[in-house]
Amino acid sequence: MLHEVIAMEHKEHLRVLNYQPGPLEGTDMSRKIAHDGMSDSESQKNFDAMKYISVNDSARMLVKILQEDSYKSGASIDYFDNL
């Protein structure tokens, strides 16, 4: 919602995109959870089953979205969205 409001308030001067990069492999957070585990077993199962994305793949997706320039200002786009 914040991004939508910013887009509406500044529509004459800028475009806004909220990009959600997906669960990235090799981050400090993913390494910490993999090493230490989680206190909630259900959350741990979800974490273990998660499909990780390389930082490069997520960055390429963002560049593609920006180059195509077809998103609505204020949009929220997830890596896994079917574009």
C-alpha positions in Angstrom: 0.0 0.0 0.0 2.8 2.4 0.8 4.2 2.1 -2.7 0.8 2.7 -4.2 0.4 5.9 -2.2 3.9 7.1 -3.2 3.1 6.4 -6.8 -0.2 8.3 -6.6 1.3 11.3 -4.8 4.3 11.6 -7.2 2.9 10.3 -10.5 4.2 13.3 -12.4 7.8 12.8 -11.3 8.5 9.1 -10.7 7.5 5.5 -11.1 7.5 3.1 -8.2 8.0 -0.6 -8.1 8.0 -2.9 -5.1 10.1 -5.9 -6.2 10.1 -9.0 -4.1 13.2 -11.0 -5.0 12.1 -14.3 -3.6 14.1 -16.5 -1.2 17.7 -15.9 -2.1 20.4 -18.5 -1.6 23.6 -17.7 0.1 22.3 -14.9 2.3 23.3 -14.5 5.9 19.8 -15.3 7.0 19.5 -18.5 5.0 22.9 -19.7 6.2 22.0 -18.9 9.8 18.7 -20.8 9.7 20.2 -23.7 7.9 23.0 -23.9 10.5 21.0 -23.1 13.7 17.5 -24.3 12.7 14.3 -22.8 13.9 12.4 -23.2 17.1 9.1 -23.9 15.4 9.2 -27.3 13.6 6.5 -26.3 11.1 8.5 -23.3 10.1 11.6 -25.4 9.8 9.8 -27.8 7.5 8.7 -24.9 5.3 12.2 -23.5 5.3 13.7 -26.8 4.3 11.2 -27.3 1.4 11.8 -23.8 0.1 13.1 -23.4 -3.5 16.0 -20.9 -3.4 16.9 -18.5 -6.1 20.3 -17.3 -7.0 21.0 -13.6 -6.5 21.9 -13.4 -10.2 18.7 -15.0 -11.4 16.6 -12.6 -9.2 18.6 -9.6 -10.4 18.1 -10.7 -14.1 14.4 -10.8 -13.5 14.4 -7.3 -12.0 16.4 -6.0 -15.0 13.9 -7.7 -17.4 10.9 -6.1 -15.6 12.5 -2.7 -15.7 13.6 -3.0 -19.4 10.1 -4.1 -20.5 8.7 -1.1 -18.6 5.2 -2.5 -18.6 4.4 -2.5 -14.9 2.0 -0.1 -13.3 3.6 2.5 -11.0 3.0 1.4 -7.5 2.9 -2.3 -8.4 4.2 -5.1 -6.3 5.9 -7.8 -8.3 7.2 -11.0 -6.9 9.9 -13.1 -8.5 7.4 -16.0 -8.8 4.7 -13.9 -10.4 3.7 -15.0 -13.9 4.5 -12.0 -16.0 
